[in-house]
């Protein structure tokens, strides 16, 4: 029974990421995820910390949540190097981060892991499409990346 509940929490968060539009939404999903143990749930928790940092008012508080999200997500990826979904979370996050945070060194690496692994991943077809479509919407996606993503969308 616990696994069913866990999956439903993860699915709920997956379905709303990255369309988090307020501090309240970010905090809601953080609360849902705080007791989840799966690596994917923990990765979304880290991504929600990025979202929270986007909406809090004070610069030091923003930076605190950013650093916590960054260290959490980077460690999870270090432990799960081929996990397409975690790489997707970091790809989206790094593309949306302000340049002065200098958190953009893994964009190409993550893109390659995603594009090489998404077809074989055990994620469902709808979610694979959602991930790829969300990748097209990030502000710093390149023309070459856009072309590759569109080719993958047609292939799936």
Backbone bond lengths (Angstrom), bond angles and torsions (degrees), N, CA, C in turn:
res aa  C-N    CA-C-N  psi(-1)  N-CA   C-N-CA  omega(-1)  CA-C   N-CA-C  phi
1 X - - - 1.456 - - 1.523 111.26 -
2 X 1.322 116.90 -37.55 1.451 120.99 -179.53 1.519 111.15 -61.93
3 X 1.345 118.00 -40.74 1.448 120.50 179.28 1.524 112.51 -63.11
4 X 1.313 117.55 -36.95 1.455 121.20 177.39 1.515 110.62 -63.82
5 X 1.342 115.90 -44.02 1.463 119.37 178.23 1.520 110.13 -63.92
6 X 1.323 116.30 -43.88 1.457 121.76 -179.91 1.526 110.52 -59.43
7 X 1.323 115.93 -46.20 1.466 119.79 179.30 1.520 110.89 -62.02
8 X 1.321 117.65 -39.00 1.458 119.14 -178.44 1.529 111.35 -68.41
9 X 1.341 117.44 -35.79 1.462 120.34 176.21 1.523 109.29 -64.77
10 X 1.326 116.67 -47.65 1.455 121.09 179.77 1.525 110.82 -61.09
11 X 1.319 117.21 -44.01 1.465 120.50 178.69 1.525 111.49 -61.86
12 X 1.316 116.75 -40.61 1.466 120.62 179.63 1.532 110.45 -61.43
13 X 1.322 116.32 -44.39 1.459 120.15 179.48 1.521 110.57 -68.41
14 X 1.321 117.04 -43.37 1.475 120.89 178.22 1.525 110.84 -55.31
15 X 1.317 115.20 -43.28 1.463 119.40 -176.27 1.523 113.58 -67.59
16 X 1.332 117.24 -21.02 1.463 119.58 -177.59 1.523 113.91 -105.92
17 X 1.310 117.53 -11.02 1.455 119.91 178.61 1.521 109.24 -82.53
18 X 1.318 120.11 136.63 1.457 130.20 2.27 1.526 113.73 -98.50
19 X 1.319 117.84 22.67 1.469 120.83 -177.26 1.523 112.08 -81.79
20 X 1.309 116.73 57.45 1.468 122.64 177.28 1.523 105.86 -100.56
21 X 1.330 117.07 119.30 1.464 120.31 -170.17 1.515 115.38 -114.19
22 X 1.322 117.23 9.37 1.461 118.07 -179.39 1.521 110.32 -160.57
23 X 1.303 114.62 162.91 1.459 121.08 175.25 1.525 109.95 -61.04
24 X 1.325 116.75 -39.78 1.468 121.02 -178.79 1.526 111.30 -62.51
25 X 1.333 116.60 -41.26 1.472 119.59 178.00 1.525 110.95 -64.43
26 X 1.319 116.43 -45.30 1.468 120.34 179.50 1.524 110.12 -59.46
27 X 1.326 116.86 -45.35 1.463 120.60 179.89 1.529 111.51 -65.46
28 X 1.334 117.40 -36.40 1.462 121.63 177.56 1.527 110.28 -59.68
29 X 1.337 116.80 -47.74 1.461 120.22 -178.62 1.524 111.77 -72.08
30 X 1.321 117.97 -33.56 1.462 120.36 174.51 1.528 110.21 -60.77
31 X 1.313 115.89 -43.34 1.475 120.88 179.43 1.535 110.20 -62.91
32 X 1.329 116.67 -43.57 1.471 120.00 178.54 1.528 111.37 -60.27
33 X 1.327 116.36 -37.67 1.457 120.96 -172.72 1.527 114.69 -89.13
34 X 1.322 117.74 -13.17 1.459 119.55 -168.56 1.532 114.90 -59.25
35 X 1.311 118.86 -28.07 1.468 121.02 179.95 1.523 113.54 -105.08
36 X 1.317 116.65 5.59 1.467 121.05 179.42 1.524 109.28 -78.72
37 X 1.305 116.76 139.79 1.463 121.56 -173.22 1.525 114.88 -106.43
38 X 1.318 118.56 -17.78 1.464 118.75 -176.21 1.531 109.78 -65.22
39 X 1.327 117.45 147.87 1.470 119.96 178.06 1.538 112.93 -57.08
40 X 1.324 116.54 -36.47 1.465 119.36 179.35 1.528 111.10 -66.36
41 X 1.319 116.91 -41.47 1.467 120.40 177.31 1.522 110.57 -62.99
42 X 1.330 116.39 -40.63 1.457 120.13 178.27 1.533 111.15 -65.39
43 X 1.334 116.56 -35.17 1.468 120.22 177.37 1.534 110.50 -65.82
44 X 1.328 116.97 -40.84 1.467 119.30 176.38 1.520 111.03 -67.17
45 X 1.314 117.20 -33.55 1.466 120.15 175.60 1.536 109.34 -59.94
46 X 1.323 116.37 -46.27 1.470 120.39 178.17 1.531 110.77 -61.81
47 X 1.331 116.92 -41.84 1.468 120.50 179.02 1.531 110.98 -64.71
48 X 1.331 116.74 -35.28 1.469 119.90 177.37 1.526 111.14 -68.57
49 X 1.316 117.34 -28.78 1.472 119.33 173.84 1.527 110.18 -64.75
50 X 1.337 116.99 -37.26 1.472 120.18 173.80 1.525 110.00 -61.34
51 X 1.328 115.54 -44.31 1.467 119.52 179.76 1.532 110.41 -62.67
52 X 1.308 116.16 -42.05 1.461 119.95 179.11 1.530 109.97 -62.63
53 X 1.330 116.61 -40.75 1.469 119.67 179.77 1.524 111.29 -62.55
54 X 1.303 116.07 -27.93 1.465 121.00 179.19 1.534 111.86 -68.01
55 X 1.326 116.74 -30.80 1.465 120.33 -171.71 1.524 115.97 -107.22
56 X 1.334 118.40 -13.82 1.468 117.99 176.60 1.521 108.94 -72.21
57 X 1.343 117.00 157.20 1.459 120.62 -170.99 1.517 114.98 -86.79
58 X 1.310 117.90 -40.35 1.456 120.36 -170.32 1.531 111.88 -86.30
59 X 1.331 117.56 132.47 1.469 121.49 -176.67 1.535 114.15 -54.82
60 X 1.317 118.30 -42.26 1.468 119.18 -179.80 1.523 111.76 -67.10
61 X 1.322 116.44 -34.82 1.461 120.47 176.73 1.525 109.89 -68.71
62 X 1.327 116.68 -41.73 1.466 121.06 176.06 1.527 109.97 -55.89
63 X 1.330 115.08 -48.23 1.463 120.43 -177.22 1.531 111.20 -65.23
64 X 1.319 117.56 -38.43 1.468 121.71 179.16 1.532 110.25 -60.13
65 X 1.342 117.32 -47.20 1.470 119.86 -179.91 1.524 111.09 -68.75
66 X 1.326 116.87 -36.90 1.461 120.59 176.45 1.532 110.35 -59.23
67 X 1.334 116.83 -50.51 1.467 120.98 -178.04 1.522 111.94 -61.72
68 X 1.322 116.48 -40.89 1.469 120.46 179.51 1.539 110.36 -65.16
69 X 1.330 116.86 -43.53 1.468 120.72 177.54 1.518 112.15 -64.07
70 X 1.322 116.03 -43.70 1.463 121.83 -179.59 1.519 111.33 -61.32
71 X 1.331 116.78 -50.01 1.462 118.48 -177.83 1.527 110.98 -65.63
72 X 1.327 117.58 -38.38 1.462 120.65 178.86 1.515 112.68 -64.42
73 X 1.325 116.47 -49.00 1.462 120.29 -177.39 1.527 110.98 -68.40
74 X 1.330 117.33 -42.97 1.462 119.74 179.75 1.529 111.62 -62.00
75 X 1.329 117.33 -39.34 1.468 120.29 178.86 1.527 110.78 -67.05
76 X 1.313 116.92 -42.26 1.468 119.81 178.28 1.527 111.03 -61.19
77 X 1.323 116.63 -40.77 1.469 119.74 179.06 1.524 110.33 -69.17
78 X 1.324 116.75 -37.12 1.465 120.11 175.84 1.537 110.42 -58.40
79 X 1.316 116.18 -37.41 1.468 121.66 -179.29 1.530 112.84 -84.31
80 X 1.327 118.20 -16.12 1.473 123.26 -176.51 1.524 108.61 -137.28
81 X 1.323 116.62 63.57 1.467 122.90 -169.12 1.530 115.37 -57.60
82 X 1.332 117.14 -30.05 1.466 119.38 -176.07 1.527 113.08 -101.86
83 X 1.320 117.32 9.10 1.465 120.21 -178.40 1.531 109.69 -73.57
84 X 1.304 116.04 108.74 1.460 123.40 -176.03 1.531 111.33 -61.60
85 X 1.304 116.42 -41.30 1.459 119.81 -176.43 1.529 111.69 -66.46
86 X 1.318 117.21 -41.80 1.470 119.84 177.60 1.526 110.73 -65.01
87 X 1.328 115.81 -39.77 1.467 120.06 177.88 1.533 110.43 -63.48
88 X 1.316 116.42 -38.22 1.463 121.43 175.92 1.522 110.97 -60.54
89 X 1.325 116.86 -45.50 1.468 120.59 179.61 1.525 111.00 -59.93
90 X 1.327 116.15 -43.05 1.462 118.72 179.89 1.521 111.21 -71.85
91 X 1.329 118.00 -38.12 1.469 121.35 177.87 1.528 110.47 -58.09
92 X 1.322 116.19 -49.76 1.467 120.64 179.70 1.529 110.07 -62.76
93 X 1.314 116.81 -46.26 1.462 121.23 -177.39 1.524 111.37 -63.36
94 X 1.326 117.59 -47.97 1.465 119.73 -177.88 1.524 111.81 -65.38
95 X 1.314 117.26 -34.67 1.463 119.97 178.19 1.522 112.75 -68.90
96 X 1.309 116.87 -23.70 1.464 120.70 -177.85 1.536 113.66 -97.88
97 X 1.335 117.24 -9.84 1.467 120.73 -177.71 1.531 110.94 -73.08
98 X 1.324 116.83 144.98 1.470 119.38 173.27 1.539 109.91 -61.69
99 X 1.324 116.46 143.21 1.464 121.08 -176.70 1.520 113.71 -58.79
100 X 1.335 117.19 -33.94 1.461 119.19 -175.71 1.530 112.85 -64.15
101 X 1.338 118.32 -17.74 1.464 121.03 176.91 1.531 111.82 -76.93
102 X 1.326 115.00 -15.58 1.463 121.26 176.79 1.540 111.89 55.85
103 X 1.318 115.27 38.21 1.469 120.57 177.68 1.517 107.87 -111.79
104 X 1.324 114.75 74.01 1.461 119.44 -177.12 1.522 112.65 -147.90
105 X 1.309 117.48 14.65 1.465 120.60 -172.74 1.535 113.96 -79.74
106 X 1.309 118.05 -9.13 1.469 119.90 -176.36 1.524 113.32 -110.55
107 X 1.315 117.31 7.23 1.469 120.50 -174.18 1.525 111.48 -57.88
108 X 1.316 117.45 -52.30 1.462 120.13 -176.80 1.533 111.48 -68.12
109 X 1.314 116.41 -41.51 1.468 121.24 177.72 1.528 110.25 -59.37
110 X 1.330 117.08 -46.74 1.464 120.93 179.61 1.524 110.73 -64.34
111 X 1.324 115.80 -41.20 1.466 120.14 179.36 1.531 110.21 -58.39
112 X 1.332 116.45 -44.29 1.468 120.15 -179.33 1.527 111.67 -65.05
113 X 1.325 117.36 -42.02 1.472 120.10 178.24 1.534 110.14 -62.29
114 X 1.327 115.68 -42.33 1.476 120.00 -179.87 1.518 110.47 -64.20
115 X 1.329 116.84 -51.78 1.470 119.68 -174.28 1.528 112.49 -68.13
116 X 1.329 117.25 -30.09 1.470 119.88 178.24 1.527 112.19 -81.82
117 X 1.334 117.57 -25.01 1.450 119.38 -172.88 1.513 117.29 -109.45
118 X 1.320 117.91 -11.44 1.471 119.17 -171.65 1.531 112.60 -66.76
119 X 1.321 116.96 -37.76 1.471 118.62 -178.64 1.530 111.93 -63.56
120 X 1.330 116.63 -37.58 1.467 121.35 -177.38 1.526 113.07 -87.42
121 X 1.318 117.29 -11.80 1.474 119.07 -176.70 1.526 110.16 -65.99
122 X 1.325 115.54 157.09 1.468 119.88 -178.26 1.534 112.34 -88.80
123 X 1.327 117.08 10.45 1.468 120.33 174.72 1.526 108.96 -66.79
124 X 1.336 116.42 149.41 1.471 117.61 -179.00 1.527 111.48 -73.13
125 X 1.313 114.39 158.27 1.466 122.82 -174.72 1.524 111.70 -54.90
126 X 1.324 118.48 -46.90 1.466 121.87 -179.17 1.522 111.62 -59.95
127 X 1.317 116.40 -41.77 1.451 119.07 -178.69 1.526 111.36 -71.08
128 X 1.324 117.54 -37.06 1.466 120.21 175.28 1.531 110.01 -58.61
129 X 1.310 116.02 -43.75 1.470 120.31 178.56 1.526 110.99 -63.99
130 X 1.312 116.82 -42.99 1.464 120.60 178.82 1.524 110.66 -60.30
131 X 1.329 116.79 -44.54 1.459 120.81 178.84 1.526 110.71 -58.56
132 X 1.308 116.36 -49.93 1.471 120.15 -177.70 1.523 111.59 -64.35
133 X 1.306 117.03 -41.05 1.471 119.67 177.96 1.525 111.51 -64.92
134 X 1.326 117.02 -38.79 1.470 120.06 176.36 1.531 111.18 -64.55
135 X 1.324 116.70 -35.94 1.460 120.14 178.46 1.525 111.26 -63.73
136 X 1.319 116.51 -31.64 1.474 119.95 177.65 1.529 112.29 -68.32
137 X 1.327 116.73 -21.38 1.466 121.21 -175.24 1.523 114.70 -91.09
138 X 1.327 118.00 -10.64 1.462 118.60 -177.78 1.521 110.04 -67.75
139 X 1.329 115.02 149.69 1.458 118.93 -169.83 1.522 114.88 -69.41
140 X 1.318 119.47 -26.10 1.458 120.50 -176.36 1.523 114.41 -108.42
141 X 1.327 117.61 18.02 1.464 120.01 178.67 1.536 108.62 -65.33
142 X 1.342 115.97 135.98 1.467 120.18 -177.13 1.533 110.57 -85.48
143 X 1.311 115.87 167.58 1.465 121.30 177.71 1.526 109.83 -63.47
144 X 1.337 116.89 -42.98 1.455 121.04 178.91 1.534 111.08 -62.71
145 X 1.329 116.70 -43.32 1.462 120.11 177.99 1.523 110.53 -63.17
146 X 1.320 116.61 -41.26 1.467 120.99 178.70 1.532 110.57 -58.87
147 X 1.322 116.40 -45.07 1.462 121.33 179.42 1.526 110.70 -61.38
148 X 1.326 116.60 -45.98 1.470 120.12 -179.80 1.525 112.08 -64.36
149 X 1.327 116.32 -40.03 1.468 120.29 178.95 1.523 110.29 -63.77
150 X 1.326 116.89 -44.01 1.471 120.46 179.90 1.527 111.06 -63.59
151 X 1.313 117.17 -37.82 1.473 120.39 176.87 1.523 110.64 -64.23
152 X 1.326 115.98 -41.67 1.473 119.69 177.40 1.523 111.61 -63.96
153 X 1.312 116.24 -41.49 1.479 119.56 179.25 1.525 110.68 -59.81
154 X 1.326 116.92 -39.16 1.457 120.46 179.28 1.531 112.10 -71.82
155 X 1.331 116.57 -26.82 1.454 122.66 -178.49 1.527 112.71 -78.59
156 X 1.330 116.29 -34.06 1.470 119.86 -175.71 1.511 111.69 -69.51
